[in-house]
Amino acid sequence: MKSATGYILLAGMVLLLAAFFGYQSFFPRDAVPYDDDQEGLKDQIVFKFSHVVAENTPKGLAAQKFAELVAEKSNGHIKIEVFPNGSLYSDIEEINALKEGQVHFIAPSTSKLGMLSPQWGVAGSAFCVPFA
């Protein structure tokens, strides 16, 4: 009999806790403090720039400089978020992500551009063509 009473009490407590956490949004709360960091963000345009090399490489430094110049020249209205080290996509994945609009800028190696169009392959093989 003791175990049945214990189970009933436990079930009652679980139901009370579930009701408390489930209906907690109906209880009055303090107002959320103002966050001035979010001010003006609705007017800001954000682009994603993905590349697969480290930040301290020439390509990584150029991407960061590009982001700084865009922010400076647009007075902060345009922001470029740089994602280095393949943190979003691999070299091949980022080309597909660009096609699908998941990123807006990429900096792939020229060898990967052959996936987009066979004409890009000419740049790599131009010096291998024998003269007739």
KALINBEL-V638642 format. One record per residue. RES is the residue in three letters. SS is DSSP state (alpha for helix, beta for strand, coil for the rest). NEAR is the number of other C-alpha atoms within 10 Angstrom. D_LAST is the distance of its C-alpha to the last C-alpha in Angstrom with 2 decimals. Layout:
res = (RES/RES)
ss = (SS/SS)
near = (NEAR/NEAR)
d_last = (D_LAST/D_LAST)
This chain:
res = (MET/LYS/SER/ALA/THR/GLY/TYR/ILE/LEU/LEU/ALA/GLY/MET/VAL/LEU/LEU/LEU/ALA/ALA/PHE/PHE/GLY/TYR/GLN/SER/PHE/PHE/PRO/ARG/ASP/ALA/VAL/PRO/TYR/ASP/ASP/ASP/GLN/GLU/GLY/LEU/LYS/ASP/GLN/ILE/VAL/PHE/LYS/PHE/SER/HIS/VAL/VAL/ALA/GLU/ASN/THR/PRO/LYS/GLY/LEU/ALA/ALA/GLN/LYS/PHE/ALA/GLU/LEU/VAL/ALA/GLU/LYS/SER/ASN/GLY/HIS/ILE/LYS/ILE/GLU/VAL/PHE/PRO/ASN/GLY/SER/LEU/TYR/SER/ASP/ILE/GLU/GLU/ILE/ASN/ALA/LEU/LYS/GLU/GLY/GLN/VAL/HIS/PHE/ILE/ALA/PRO/SER/THR/SER/LYS/LEU/GLY/MET/LEU/SER/PRO/GLN/TRP/GLY/VAL/ALA/GLY/SER/ALA/PHE/CYS/VAL/PRO/PHE/ALA)
ss = (coil/alpha/alpha/alpha/alpha/alpha/alpha/alpha/alpha/alpha/alpha/alpha/alpha/alpha/alpha/alpha/alpha/alpha/alpha/alpha/alpha/alpha/coil/alpha/alpha/alpha/coil/coil/coil/coil/coil/coil/coil/coil/coil/alpha/alpha/alpha/coil/coil/alpha/alpha/alpha/coil/beta/beta/beta/beta/beta/beta/coil/coil/coil/coil/coil/coil/coil/alpha/alpha/alpha/alpha/alpha/alpha/alpha/alpha/alpha/alpha/alpha/alpha/alpha/alpha/alpha/alpha/coil/coil/coil/coil/beta/beta/beta/beta/beta/beta/coil/coil/coil/coil/coil/coil/coil/alpha/alpha/alpha/alpha/alpha/alpha/alpha/alpha/alpha/alpha/coil/coil/coil/coil/beta/beta/coil/coil/coil/alpha/alpha/alpha/alpha/alpha/alpha/coil/coil/alpha/alpha/alpha/alpha/alpha/alpha/alpha/alpha/alpha/alpha/alpha/coil/coil/coil/coil)
near = (5/7/8/9/10/11/11/12/12/12/12/12/12/12/11/12/12/12/11/13/9/10/10/11/9/8/7/7/8/5/6/6/6/8/7/7/7/8/10/10/12/8/10/13/11/13/16/18/23/30/25/22/19/14/17/11/10/11/17/21/14/13/24/19/12/15/19/14/15/15/15/13/10/11/10/17/16/18/19/21/17/21/22/20/15/15/12/19/18/15/18/14/12/24/23/15/18/16/12/10/11/16/20/17/20/19/16/18/12/12/11/14/15/15/14/12/9/9/10/15/16/12/11/11/9/9/8/8/8/6/4/3)
d_last = (101.18/99.89/96.31/96.42/97.75/95.05/92.31/93.83/94.02/90.44/89.20/91.21/89.70/86.17/86.91/88.34/85.33/82.93/84.94/84.99/81.22/80.44/82.64/82.07/80.14/83.43/85.21/85.16/82.94/82.53/80.07/76.53/76.12/73.95/70.44/69.09/65.66/65.01/65.98/63.37/60.97/61.27/59.70/56.83/53.37/51.82/48.15/46.81/43.85/42.59/40.32/40.09/40.25/43.38/45.18/44.73/40.90/38.93/38.23/41.87/43.21/41.04/42.36/45.90/45.47/44.12/47.25/49.49/48.03/48.30/51.91/52.71/51.20/52.76/56.15/56.03/55.55/52.13/51.75/48.61/49.48/46.91/46.65/44.80/44.16/43.32/47.00/46.38/43.15/40.36/36.76/36.03/39.55/39.44/36.59/38.82/41.83/40.12/39.38/43.03/44.45/46.03/44.34/43.18/40.75/38.46/36.15/33.86/30.96/27.61/26.66/29.55/28.41/25.94/29.18/29.83/26.59/23.19/21.64/23.05/20.79/17.76/19.41/19.49/16.01/14.11/13.68/12.52/9.26/6.42/3.80/0.00)
